[in-house]
Amino acid sequence: MNSPYIPPRPVSLPAIVSLIRVLRQGDGDLLSLLPITAYRDPIGPLGYSRRSIIIANDPALIREVLSDENEIFPKSDLMVNATEALIGDSIFVSSGDTWRRQRAMVDPAFTAMRINRAFPAMSAGVDEAEAFFDKTLAQGRSFSLDKAMGHLAADIICRTVFSSSLKSEIANQVFDDFAIFERSVAQVEVLRLIFDKAWSKVPQKPDVLAACARIRSHLGTWIDGHREAPKGTYDDIASAVIAARDEQTGEGFTREELIDQLGVFFLAGHETTASALTWAVYLLAMHAPTRERMRAEVQAVAGDDPITIEHTKKLTFTRNMFRETLRLYPPITFLPRVALQSTRLGKKRIKKGALVMIAPWVVHRHQCYWKDPDVFDPDRFSPEREAEMTPGCYIPFGQGQRLCSGAAFATIESTLFLARLVRGHDIEIENPDVRPVARMTTRPNEQIMVKLQKR
């Protein structure tokens, strides 16, 4: 029997020791700030702060916050502030009537993400990734896994949203600027988190603001090209959002609103998938039994033939491996909300302005809801072990009315890529001693360097 594999994670410590550790590390990593009690309690304070920070782990409380029927818990001011320069008051952060209007208008665009329509774009993106792998093999060199997965995810989302591959000059510039945004955006700074009042404005760095301005300019250029093209030229997400109309007024989005909304597709569809695939490839490289089982499954389902959408639906273990990756390394580490008024959450009193944290990272590793929560075990998602699952404790795509509409898209895209990767290559990680950190998404603290060998 294979011994359990526990992949990298921060060691859980008491609250004050965790704070000292984060301040000493100096990288503002919120994963290292999480105290040991966060993984045991249904709800409780997250350290000590001026504004009060509560972390809710109980499935019923999570459902109450994320469904937010009384509209008490909108997206937090920290999240709004972090993304404002890039995506404005878009569907990703808006609330109330604004969110409902935007969602009604954008919903038809999600049909452009139907898997059957998007699968050719996914396959083309994986083709480009494999061509890059072959180039590195021929040169005998290693490469940054983080950058490669970011490039793959960005290429696929470019093809799906704007019918443009990442080979175009504009697409490459957008990719580079998104990298600056993800790396440097001031989402949370630990000392501000402790000492600032609620709704305090956090200034963004000049390079982040400049990158956001360039991204918005490029998105505007793409949008203008779509709007000026003859009707029927494009059949993609951008054309669907441009065509959207408000049911009551009959008006469409303004140019700035279009940039906001389409920026969301890039942010959500690119950053999150890149994060998940980075960790999935890392886990495959580090755990040979899983890699061999996936390889055998792909061979049994598809042989040496091109992997089709029908094949991906039959790759059960491969899909479960990806689901387990999302459990251990959820791309969105925290889903922060802010209390607009004093209220109660379960038996806990919540004051106005308090941050209420729903943390997929914590819920997915909570000792009350998972057996061996830190162990990498794709089989926990098999039908035979369904009874082990606690309903409402697996939330990599969120929950409630804001459940990510791209969940199926990301799952098929990732299953396709991972299947083709293990079928054709062996994977070597040159610096395996990395640790996860919470930035805009869950990322390794340093770039993971990879070398591939052709099978």
NORJO-V324741 format. One record per backbone hydrogen bond with DSSP energy under -0.5 kcal/mol. NH is the residue of the N-H (numbers start at 1). CO is the residue of the C=O. If there is no record, write none. Layout:
# NORJO-V324741
NH:CO
NH:CO
This chain:
# NORJO-V324741
6:4
7:5
13:34
18:14
19:15
20:16
21:17
22:18
23:19
24:20
25:21
26:22
28:22
30:28
30:438
34:30
34:31
36:13
38:35
39:36
40:37
41:37
44:55
46:53
47:45
50:194
54:355
55:44
56:54
56:357
57:42
57:55
58:42
62:58
63:59
64:60
65:61
66:62
67:63
68:64
71:68
74:72
74:338
76:336
80:76
81:77
82:78
83:79
84:80
86:83
87:83
88:84
90:87
90:88
93:90
94:90
98:95
99:95
100:96
101:97
102:98
103:99
104:100
105:101
106:102
107:103
109:106
110:106
110:107
111:108
112:109
113:110
114:111
117:114
118:114
119:115
121:118
122:118
123:119
124:120
125:121
126:122
127:123
128:124
129:125
130:126
131:127
132:128
133:129
134:130
135:131
136:132
137:133
138:134
139:135
140:136
140:137
141:136
143:450
145:143
145:448
148:144
149:145
150:146
151:147
152:148
153:149
154:150
155:151
156:152
157:153
158:154
159:155
160:156
161:157
162:158
163:159
164:158
168:165
172:168
173:169
174:170
175:171
176:172
177:173
178:174
179:175
180:176
181:177
182:178
183:179
184:180
185:181
187:185
193:189
194:190
195:191
196:192
200:197
203:201
208:205
209:205
210:206
211:207
212:208
213:209
214:210
215:211
216:212
217:213
218:214
219:215
220:216
221:217
222:218
223:219
224:220
225:221
226:222
227:223
228:224
229:225
233:230
237:160
238:161
240:236
241:237
242:238
243:239
244:240
244:241
246:251
250:246
258:254
259:255
260:256
261:257
262:258
263:259
264:260
265:261
266:262
267:263
268:264
269:265
270:266
271:266
271:267
272:267
274:270
275:271
276:272
277:273
278:274
279:275
280:276
281:277
282:278
283:279
284:280
285:281
286:282
287:283
288:286
291:287
292:288
293:289
294:290
295:291
296:292
297:293
298:294
299:295
300:296
301:297
302:298
303:298
303:299
305:302
308:306
312:308
313:309
314:310
314:311
315:311
315:312
316:314
319:315
320:316
321:317
322:318
323:319
324:320
325:321
326:322
327:323
328:324
329:325
330:327
333:331
335:358
337:356
338:74
339:354
340:72
340:338
343:350
345:348
348:345
350:343
353:339
354:351
355:52
356:337
356:354
357:54
357:355
358:335
358:356
359:357
360:358
361:333
362:359
363:359
364:360
365:362
366:363
367:39
369:366
370:366
373:370
375:372
376:5
377:375
380:377
381:378
382:379
385:382
386:383
388:385
389:386
391:389
393:390
395:393
398:395
402:399
403:400
404:397
407:404
410:406
411:407
412:408
413:409
414:410
415:411
416:412
417:413
418:414
419:415
420:416
421:417
422:418
423:419
424:420
425:421
426:453
428:451
430:428
430:449
431:449
434:432
437:443
439:437
439:441
440:182
442:331
443:437
443:441
445:435
449:447
450:143
451:428
453:426
455:424
